[in-house]
Amino acid sequence: MIREVKTRTGAIFCDDENHLEWLYVGDYGKENNIKANFLGLTKEINGVPHHDVDLEYKMVVTISTQKGCSMKCKFCDCPKVGMFGNASYEDMAGEIVHAIKSSGCQHTKRFNLHLARMGEPSFNYPNVHALLKNLPDIVTAHMSADVIHPVFTTMLPKSIPARKLRDILLDFCKTKNVYYNGEAGLQLSINSTDEVQRAWLFNDKSHPLSVISEICSFLPDPVGRKYTLNFPVTAQTILDPAVLDKLFDKNKFIVKITPIHATAEADMNGIETNTGYYDYNVYKQFEEPLLAAGWDVIVFVPSKEEDEDRITCGNALLSLKKDE
């Protein structure tokens, strides 16, 4: 039995028996929730007013690549679900097809697939690789899409040896640059430039920055959008452009700043960005030094409604059921 939870921009689906969760949502439009000077989006986002979304403009499907998560990050509820292994290829394809059919959308200008609801996709890379190679066929069998754009987000787990993790990222970059002709995204969860703070946030389960930097030195020049260094921020976040300059090539990478989302785990650990929904100064303190250092920066701000609906990363409705 699959439970459906309606949200104000789409729906979340929970398969309690198989320990899977996925969703689809629409988007408010990049002019409303993104500031990125290098893209010509220069308006400061002091709050994102909720309004109806149009899936024909953009449809975002977020799926689980694992049945729970073992990373135990201090800001994420997914580990509360437990860990029941990897999602199979059929599981992941089924999540996508179910989301498309449930949405009723027949055509979209842009179909984004995020491998980010539950789990660390590098732990399940053989199945993820097969899914990405077949994604265009999976989508177009059920709807038409002008652009299909998958996004691979990784926490760079320490339990995967650096050489193997490098090979996984190299393979994804080849998929992005060649198979999708650049129309795919690689996002690395960095979260802090301070090793002590990072180790605490990731429960010491992510490779240190020096290892991540070494891995990234092997990545090819990106086709299309650069690779992304992701920083969900709070007032306590340490984000030093000088450290980034030493670790990463700004010709290959951009920096993405988002708020820490309002998860139960984040709240329990005192990690929050209360004013981040309506006060751009939360982001400006990080954005301005990066811009001055020559980095391309994207600031993405969700609406309060999106966080309340628990559609953002780090949430898992299955974790609520477990606590009941």
SULDAVEN-V237364 format. One record per run of one state. SS is the DSSP state (A for helix, B for strand, O for the rest). FROM is the first residue (numbers start at 1). TO is the last residue. If there is no record, write none. Layout:
# SULDAVEN-V237364
ss=SS from=FROM to=TO
ss=SS from=FROM to=TO
This chain:
# SULDAVEN-V237364
ss=O from=1 to=1
ss=B from=2 to=6
ss=O from=7 to=9
ss=B from=10 to=15
ss=O from=16 to=19
ss=B from=20 to=25
ss=O from=26 to=29
ss=A from=30 to=33
ss=B from=34 to=36
ss=A from=37 to=39
ss=O from=40 to=40
ss=B from=41 to=41
ss=O from=42 to=58
ss=B from=59 to=62
ss=O from=63 to=65
ss=B from=66 to=68
ss=O from=69 to=77
ss=A from=78 to=81
ss=O from=82 to=82
ss=B from=83 to=86
ss=O from=87 to=88
ss=A from=89 to=103
ss=O from=104 to=106
ss=B from=107 to=114
ss=O from=115 to=120
ss=A from=121 to=140
ss=O from=141 to=143
ss=B from=144 to=154
ss=O from=155 to=156
ss=B from=157 to=157
ss=O from=158 to=161
ss=A from=162 to=179
ss=O from=180 to=183
ss=B from=184 to=189
ss=O from=190 to=194
ss=A from=195 to=201
ss=O from=202 to=205
ss=B from=206 to=206
ss=O from=207 to=208
ss=A from=209 to=216
ss=O from=217 to=226
ss=B from=227 to=233
ss=O from=234 to=240
ss=A from=241 to=247
ss=O from=248 to=252
ss=B from=253 to=259
ss=O from=260 to=263
ss=A from=264 to=268
ss=O from=269 to=273
ss=A from=274 to=277
ss=O from=278 to=280
ss=A from=281 to=292
ss=O from=293 to=296
ss=B from=297 to=300
ss=O from=301 to=303
ss=A from=304 to=308
ss=O from=309 to=316
ss=A from=317 to=323
ss=O from=324 to=324
